[in-house]
């Protein structure tokens, strides 16, 4: 299943409890596509960027993007449907526009200024 959101394709790998998948055409710090947790409110003007950490060492593991949430509290509840709080490092909130700029600059797979399809 694929969700179209803000010109991006989010490939849903697990629709159970909370839709979970990846943003096609991106590359996270771990070398794989950027993971996304998708809530019900795709019209939300906000995106939440969570740093997932290792439980014991608290060292950074990977970035998770939460979309479809209106508030930090809602995004945190979404996080807890998939992960525990011991895996949460930093949480940042930005607008969709700010996120799309950061996505093009930091996480696109091709190294260009636009995101291209392909995992």
Residue pairs with C-beta under 8 A, 6 or more apart in sequence:
1 11
1 12
1 15
2 9
2 10
2 11
2 12
2 24
3 9
3 10
3 12
3 19
3 21
3 38
3 42
4 10
5 38
5 42
5 67
6 96
6 100
7 100
8 23
8 24
8 25
8 103
8 115
9 23
9 24
9 25
9 117
10 21
10 22
10 23
10 24
10 36
10 38
10 67
11 21
11 22
11 23
11 24
11 33
11 119
12 19
12 20
12 21
12 38
13 20
13 21
13 22
14 20
14 21
17 81
17 82
18 37
18 38
18 39
18 78
18 81
18 82
19 37
19 38
19 39
20 35
20 36
20 37
20 38
20 82
21 35
21 36
21 38
22 32
22 33
22 34
22 35
22 36
22 119
23 33
23 34
23 35
23 36
23 65
23 103
23 107
23 115
24 33
24 117
24 118
24 119
25 33
25 108
25 109
25 110
25 115
25 116
25 117
25 118
25 119
26 33
26 34
26 103
26 107
26 108
26 109
26 115
27 33
27 34
27 107
27 108
27 109
28 34
28 35
28 62
28 63
28 107
29 60
29 62
29 63
30 61
30 62
32 62
33 109
33 119
34 63
34 65
34 103
34 107
35 62
35 63
35 64
35 65
36 64
36 65
36 66
36 67
37 64
37 65
37 66
37 67
37 78
37 79
37 82
38 66
38 67
38 68
39 66
39 67
39 68
39 69
39 74
39 75
39 78
40 68
41 68
41 69
41 70
41 74
42 67
42 68
44 67
44 68
44 69
44 70
44 96
45 95
45 96
46 69
46 70
46 71
46 75
46 93
46 94
46 95
46 96
47 65
47 66
47 67
47 93
47 94
47 95
47 96
47 98
47 99
48 65
48 66
48 67
48 69
48 72
48 75
48 91
48 92
48 93
49 63
49 64
49 65
49 66
49 91
49 92
49 93
49 94
49 99
50 63
50 64
50 65
50 66
50 75
50 79
50 88
50 89
50 90
50 91
50 92
51 60
51 61
51 62
51 63
51 64
51 88
51 89
51 90
51 91
52 60
52 61
52 62
52 63
52 64
52 83
52 87
52 88
52 89
53 59
53 60
53 61
53 87
53 88
53 89
54 61
54 87
55 84
55 86
55 87
58 89
60 89
61 87
63 107
64 79
64 83
65 99
66 75
66 78
66 79
68 78
69 75
69 78
72 91
72 93
75 91
75 93
76 91
79 88
94 102
103 115
104 113
104 114
104 115
105 113
107 115
108 114
108 115
108 116
109 115
109 116
109 118
109 119
110 116
